[in-house]
Amino acid sequence: MTHAVPILRRCLLLAVVAALALASALFSEAAAQAATTKTLPPVAGSFDYQIGGDYPPAAGVQIVSRDHGGNPASGLYNICYINAFQTQPGKSGDWAESLILHKPNSTERVEDEGWPGEYLLDIRTATNRSAILAKVKVWIDECASKGFDAVEPDNYDSYTRSTGLISDEHAVEFMKLLVQYTHSKNLAIAQKNTLELASRADSIGIDFAVIEECGVIWPDADGPECPAVFEAFGNRVIDIEYTDAGMTRACTAYAKVFSIVQRDEAVTPNGPRKTCPGSNPADTQAPSAPTGLTATGSTGSSVSLSWSASTDNVGVAGYDVFRNGGKVGTTTGRTYTDTGLAAATTYQYQVKAKDAAGNVSGGSNTVSKATLSGGTSKACSATFVVTDSWSGAFDAEVRVKNTGTTAIGSWKVTWNWPAGQRVTESWDTVLTQNGGAVTAANDSQNGSIAAGSTKALGLMASGNVPSPLPTVTCTAS
């Protein structure tokens, strides 16, 4: 005899478990989105591969890849190249011998036969991966501090040259660490080549691909790899060709779909560079004017500004900031701190957007802001940003910027919810809520902020996204 009640209970239990699992997955995804403000390269943007050395990009170039030892190109989307899975030629002495892969029961290192002097790093254990990451983090920090937009970690496919000593799973586990740390620095991250693992890119969190010679038909292949690359990454691809035949195949099928450039194999500074015929038509359309220009704070010698993004038919390359009618600075972001000002003085500001072709937008609204009386001080400003939303809840960040002239050791922000919203989760902060009033202070890890730098706290709240967004007040000490 069948008993309906126990069966019903089991069905309900299974439903609850499934619902909890779905909620956990959604929360993890939302938290991951809230944790980074990365930007991706412009689709099919004109590209130059400059890892052999920096030089002025040609007119119309929108994206540049340079070595982490170089500097980003002003006003362009910049990718920072690092050799994350192998040593650089002549630099193996920078690594502990225990972190370099050796042949079994031997002191002989495993070398990349295609690149003499490059030795594979031993990523087979969690301990080694952590130690290698500690060194690579220094380079990623360097990329972030210089103002690059993304990181290109090379030799993800080193496991294919390890004579079976390193597995694809070892490579994936190390790439996960690279993705997590790169995103924590608000940088996007590329997959370099390694089409064998392209199907796992989305689940790992890789943002786009940098591929070499997808237009070449290799001796053991029936056709070029570009179709497989496009199937895996769509138009989130940057392709570098080194031969005329490969360039012709790639351009014939994918010109204006993703970025394609032909360089010499040595990637010589100011060396040969070709683009697809007709892929760079003259761009005569200016971006839209920036909106929402706001003075977010001031000190005795500086004024901090923020504004909303402009749009462009190809892509916005940057913003020029004007004080009292004269240009005082350029930035690729949407915030700017004007420094070196006189105390107790009122200044007027306006912002204009520009694209890679040199087209300049109309001016934004004009704002006035007075500097404080006195000289150096500790001060901060804060901006409330919604990073994701769904029915009855949303994720947000409060981004705290040190607008003073000296480092601050701690900060506190306050705001009021307008319509019954309530914080349900928070991270990187000590947060309390009393009715609609919210107070959030730094935790033990992120209180110190250098002058001009920014740190963020994250939260999840119940209720609808407030409109307008709450005004956040910041104090520093």
C-alpha positions in Angstrom: 0.0 0.0 0.0 1.4 3.4 -1.0 1.5 6.1 1.7 0.9 9.5 0.2 2.1 11.6 3.1 5.7 10.3 3.4 6.0 10.6 -0.4 4.8 14.2 -0.2 7.2 15.0 2.6 10.1 13.6 0.5 9.0 15.7 -2.5 8.8 18.8 -0.4 12.2 18.2 1.1 13.8 17.7 -2.3 12.1 21.0 -3.5 13.5 22.9 -0.5 17.0 21.5 -1.1 16.9 22.5 -4.8 15.6 26.0 -3.9 18.5 26.5 -1.4 21.0 25.3 -3.9 19.6 27.7 -6.5 19.6 30.6 -4.1 23.2 29.8 -3.1 24.3 29.8 -6.7 22.5 33.1 -7.4 24.1 34.7 -4.4 27.6 33.5 -5.4 27.1 34.8 -8.9 25.8 38.2 -7.6 28.7 38.5 -5.1 31.2 37.8 -7.9 29.7 40.5 -10.0 29.7 42.9 -7.2 33.3 42.3 -6.4 34.7 43.8 -9.6 34.2 46.8 -11.8 36.3 45.5 -14.7 35.8 46.7 -18.3 36.2 44.7 -21.5 38.0 45.7 -24.7 35.9 47.4 -27.4 34.5 44.7 -29.7 36.5 44.4 -33.0 38.5 47.4 -31.9 41.7 48.2 -33.9 44.5 46.4 -32.0 48.3 46.6 -31.7 50.5 43.9 -30.1 53.4 45.7 -28.4 54.8 43.1 -26.0 58.2 43.5 -27.6 58.4 47.1 -26.5 56.3 50.3 -26.2 55.9 52.7 -29.1 53.3 55.3 -30.2 50.2 53.5 -31.5 49.0 54.2 -35.1 46.0 56.5 -35.6 42.8 54.7 -35.0 44.2 52.1 -32.6 41.8 51.4 -29.7 43.5 48.5 -27.9 47.1 47.9 -27.0 48.8 44.9 -25.3 52.1 45.8 -23.6 54.5 44.0 -21.2 53.9 44.7 -17.5 57.2 46.5 -17.4 55.9 49.0 -19.9 53.3 51.7 -19.5 49.7 52.0 -20.8 49.0 54.0 -23.9 47.1 57.2 -23.0 43.4 57.1 -23.8 43.3 53.5 -25.1 42.2 50.2 -23.7 45.4 48.6 -22.3 46.2 44.9 -21.8 49.1 44.0 -19.5 51.2 41.0 -20.6 52.7 38.7 -17.9 54.4 35.3 -18.3 52.4 33.5 -15.6 53.1 29.8 -16.3 56.8 29.9 -17.4 59.9 31.9 -16.6 61.0 34.7 -18.8 64.2 34.0 -20.9 67.2 34.7 -18.8 65.1 35.3 -15.7 64.8 31.8 -14.2 67.1 32.9 -11.4 64.3 35.1 -10.1 62.4 31.9 -9.2 63.0 29.4 -6.4 64.3 26.1 -7.9 61.5 24.2 -6.2 58.9 26.2 -8.2 60.5 25.2 -11.6 59.4 21.9 -13.2 62.1 19.2 -13.3 62.3 16.0 -15.1 61.5 12.9 -12.9 64.3 12.1 -10.5 66.5 14.7 -12.1 67.8 18.2 -11.5 67.2 19.0 -15.2 64.6 21.6 -15.8 61.8 21.2 -18.3 62.3 23.8 -21.0 59.9 25.2 -23.6 61.6 23.9 -26.7 60.0 26.7 -28.8 61.5 29.4 -26.5 65.0 28.6 -25.3 65.6 29.8 -21.7 61.9 29.6 -20.8 61.3 27.0 -18.1 57.9 25.6 -17.1 56.7 26.5 -13.6 55.7 23.6 -11.4 52.0 24.2 -10.7 51.2 20.6 -9.7 50.5 21.3 -6.0 48.4 23.8 -4.1 51.5 24.9 -2.2 53.4 25.6 -5.3 50.5 27.4 -7.0 50.2 29.6 -4.0 53.9 30.5 -4.0 53.9 31.2 -7.7 50.8 33.3 -7.4 52.5 35.4 -4.7 55.2 36.5 -7.3 52.7 36.9 -10.1 50.5 39.1 -7.8 53.3 41.6 -7.7 53.1 42.0 -11.5 49.3 42.2 -11.5 49.5 44.9 -8.8 51.9 46.7 -11.1 49.5 46.5 -14.0 46.7 47.9 -11.8 48.7 50.7 -10.3 49.9 51.8 -13.8 46.3 52.0 -15.1 46.1 49.0 -17.3 42.5 47.7 -18.0 43.2 43.9 -18.3 45.8 41.2 -17.8 47.0 38.7 -20.4 48.7 35.7 -18.6 50.7 33.8 -21.1 51.5 30.1 -21.4 48.2 28.7 -19.9 49.0 25.8 -22.3 52.4 25.0 -20.8 51.0 21.7 -19.6 50.9 20.5 -23.2 54.7 20.9 -23.3 55.4 19.2 -19.9 55.7 15.7 -21.3 52.7 14.7 -19.2 54.1 15.9 -15.9 51.5 18.8 -15.6 47.8 18.1 -16.2 45.1 20.3 -17.7 43.5 20.3 -14.2 46.6 21.8 -12.7 46.5 24.6 -15.3 42.8 25.2 -14.6 43.4 25.4 -10.8 46.1 28.0 -11.2 44.1 30.0 -13.8 41.2 30.2 -11.2 43.6 31.8 -8.8 44.8 34.3 -11.4 41.2 35.1 -12.4 40.1 35.7 -8.8 43.1 38.0 -7.9 42.9 39.9 -11.2 39.2 40.6 -10.8 39.9 41.8 -7.2 42.0 44.5 -8.8 39.1 45.5 -11.0 41.0 44.2 -14.1 39.6 41.9 -16.8 41.6 38.8 -17.7 42.3 37.1 -21.0 42.8 33.5 -22.0 46.0 33.2 -24.1 45.7 30.6 -26.8 44.9 27.2 -25.1 41.9 26.4 -27.3 41.8 22.9 -25.6 40.4 24.6 -22.5 38.2 27.2 -24.1 35.0 25.4 -23.1 35.8 26.0 -19.4 36.6 29.7 -19.8 33.1 31.0 -18.8 32.9 28.8 -15.7 36.4 29.9 -14.6 35.5 33.6 -15.1 37.8 34.4 -18.1 36.6 37.5 -19.8 38.0 37.4 -23.4 40.6 35.6 -25.5 44.0 36.7 -27.0 44.7 34.1 -29.7 47.8 33.8 -31.9 47.4 32.6 -35.5 43.9 31.3 -35.5 43.9 31.8 -39.3 46.8 29.3 -39.9 46.1 25.8 -41.1 48.6 23.7 -39.1 50.1 20.5 -40.6 47.9 18.2 -38.5 44.7 20.2 -39.0 41.9 20.3 -41.7 41.3 24.0 -41.3 42.0 27.1 -39.3 41.1 27.4 -35.6 39.3 30.8 -36.0 35.8 29.1 -36.2 36.4 27.1 -33.0 37.7 30.3 -31.3 34.6 32.2 -32.3 32.3 29.4 -31.2 34.0 29.5 -27.7 34.3 33.3 -27.2 32.1 35.0 -29.7 33.3 38.5 -30.6 35.4 38.6 -27.3 38.5 37.7 -29.3 41.8 39.5 -30.2 43.8 37.6 -32.8 47.4 38.2 -33.8 48.6 36.7 -37.1 52.2 36.4 -38.2 51.8 35.2 -41.8 50.0 36.7 -44.8 48.1 33.4 -45.4 46.8 33.3 -41.9 45.9 37.0 -42.0 43.9 36.6 -45.2 41.9 33.7 -43.8 41.2 35.4 -40.5 40.2 38.7 -42.2 38.0 37.0 -44.8 35.8 35.4 -42.2 36.1 37.7 -39.1 37.0 41.2 -40.1 34.8 43.6 -38.1 33.7 40.7 -36.0 36.6 40.5 -33.6 40.0 42.3 -33.4 42.7 41.1 -35.9 46.2 42.4 -36.5 49.3 41.0 -38.3 52.7 41.5 -36.6 56.2 40.2 -37.2 57.0 37.2 -35.0 59.6 39.1 -32.9 56.9 41.8 -32.2 59.6 44.4 -33.0 58.9 47.9 -31.7 57.7 50.0 -34.6 57.9 46.8 -36.7 55.5 45.7 -39.5 51.8 45.9 -38.6 48.9 45.2 -40.9 45.1 45.3 -40.4 42.2 43.8 -42.4 41.4 45.7 -45.6 38.6 48.1 -44.9 38.4 47.2 -41.2 39.2 50.8 -40.0 36.9 53.1 -41.8 37.2 56.8 -40.9 35.3 57.5 -37.7 33.7 61.0 -37.7 31.0 60.5 -35.1 31.7 62.2 -31.7 30.7 60.5 -28.4 27.7 61.8 -26.5 28.3 64.5 -23.9 29.0 63.2 -20.3 26.1 63.7 -17.9 25.7 63.9 -14.2 28.9 65.7 -13.4 29.1 66.0 -9.6 31.7 67.3 -7.2 32.0 64.5 -4.7 34.3 66.1 -2.2 37.1 68.6 -1.6 40.1 69.3 0.6 42.2 72.3 1.1 44.0 71.7 -2.1 41.9 69.3 -4.2 38.4 68.7 -5.7 37.0 65.3 -6.6 34.6 64.7 -9.5 32.5 61.9 -10.9 30.1 61.6 -13.9 28.1 59.2 -15.9 29.5 57.4 -19.0 29.3 58.7 -22.6 28.4 56.5 -25.5 30.1 56.2 -28.9 29.6 54.3 -32.2 33.0 52.8 -31.8 34.1 53.3 -28.2 34.9 56.1 -25.8 38.7 56.4 -25.3 38.7 58.8 -22.4 37.5 62.0 -20.8 39.1 65.5 -20.7 38.5 67.5 -17.5 38.3 71.3 -17.7 38.7 73.8 -14.8 37.5 77.3 -15.3 37.5 76.7 -19.1 41.1 75.3 -19.3 42.0 71.6 -19.7 43.6 70.2 -16.5 43.6 66.4 -17.0 42.6 63.3 -18.9 41.3 60.0 -17.6 39.9 56.7 -19.0 37.6 56.4 -16.0 34.7 58.4 -14.8 36.2 60.0 -11.7 39.0 62.6 -11.4 40.7 64.4 -8.5 42.1 67.9 -9.4 45.0 68.6 -7.1 47.4 71.5 -6.3 44.6 74.0 -5.8 44.4 77.1 -3.6 42.6 76.8 -0.3 39.2 78.4 0.2 38.7 79.0 -3.5 35.7 78.1 -5.7 36.4 76.4 -9.1 34.1 75.5 -12.0 34.4 72.2 -13.8 33.2 70.6 -17.1 34.0 67.2 -18.7 34.2 66.2 -22.4 34.4 62.7 -23.9 36.7 61.7 -26.8 37.1 58.6 -29.0 40.3 57.0 -30.5 39.8 58.9 -33.7 40.0 62.2 -31.9 36.3 63.2 -32.1 35.3 65.2 -29.0 31.9 65.4 -27.4 30.0 68.5 -26.3 30.6 69.6 -22.7 28.9 68.1 -19.7 27.0 70.2 -17.2 29.1 72.6 -15.2 29.6 72.3 -11.4 31.2 74.6 -8.9 33.1 73.4 -5.8 35.1 75.3 -3.2 38.2 73.9 -1.6 38.4 73.9 2.2 40.2 76.5 4.2 43.6 75.2 5.4 46.1 72.9 3.9 46.6 69.2 4.2 43.7 67.2 5.7 42.2 63.8 5.9 39.0 63.6 3.9 37.0 61.1 1.8 34.1 60.9 -0.5 31.8 58.0 -1.2 29.7 56.9 -4.1 26.8 54.4 -4.0 26.7 52.1 -7.1 24.1 49.3 -7.8 26.0 46.4 -9.3 23.1 43.9 -9.8 19.4 43.6 -9.1 16.6 41.1 -9.2 13.0 40.8 -7.9 12.9 42.2 -4.4 16.7 42.5 -3.8 19.9 44.0 -5.2 23.7 44.1 -4.8 25.6 47.4 -4.3 29.0 48.8 -3.6 29.9 51.9 -1.7 33.2 53.1 -3.1 35.2 55.2 -0.7 37.9 57.6 -2.1 40.6 59.3 -0.1 40.2 62.9 -1.3 42.7 64.3 1.1 46.4 64.9 0.7 47.5 62.3 3.2 46.8 58.6 3.8 43.8 57.8 6.0 43.8 55.0 8.5 40.0 54.5 8.9 36.8 55.7 7.4 33.0 55.6 8.0 30.1 56.2 5.6 26.4 56.8 6.4 23.3 56.9 4.3 19.5 56.5 4.7 17.3 54.1 2.8 14.2 55.9 1.3 11.7 53.0 1.2 12.3 50.3 3.8 15.3 48.6 2.1 17.4 46.5 4.5 20.9 45.2 4.3 20.9 41.3 4.4 24.6 40.6 3.7 27.8 42.7 3.6 31.5 42.2 3.1 34.7 44.2 3.6 32.9 46.4 6.2 31.5 46.6 9.7 27.9 47.6 9.1 24.9 48.4 11.2 21.3 49.5 10.4 18.8 51.3 12.6 15.5 51.8 10.8 16.5 53.4 7.5 19.8 54.8 8.8 22.9 52.8 7.8 26.4 53.2 9.1 29.3 51.3 7.6 32.9 51.5 8.7 36.1 49.8 7.4 37.0 46.3 8.6 40.5 45.4 9.8 41.7 44.8 6.3 40.7 47.9 4.3 40.9 50.9 6.5 44.1 52.3 5.1 43.6 54.3 1.8 46.4 56.2 0.2 45.7 59.8 -1.0 43.7 59.6 -4.3 43.0 55.9 -4.0 39.7 54.1 -3.6 38.4 51.0 -1.7 34.9 49.5 -1.8 32.5 47.8 0.6 29.9 45.4 -0.8 26.4 44.6 0.3 23.2 42.8 -0.6 19.9 44.4 0.4 16.2 43.4 0.3 13.7 45.7 -1.3 13.6 47.6 -4.6 16.6 49.6 -5.9 16.2 53.1 -4.4 15.5 55.9 -6.8 17.2 58.2 -6.6 20.2 56.4 -5.1 21.0 57.4 -1.5 23.5 60.3 -0.8 26.4 58.8 1.1 28.4 60.8 3.6 32.0 59.9 4.3 34.3 60.8 7.2 38.0 59.9 7.5 40.6 59.7 10.2 
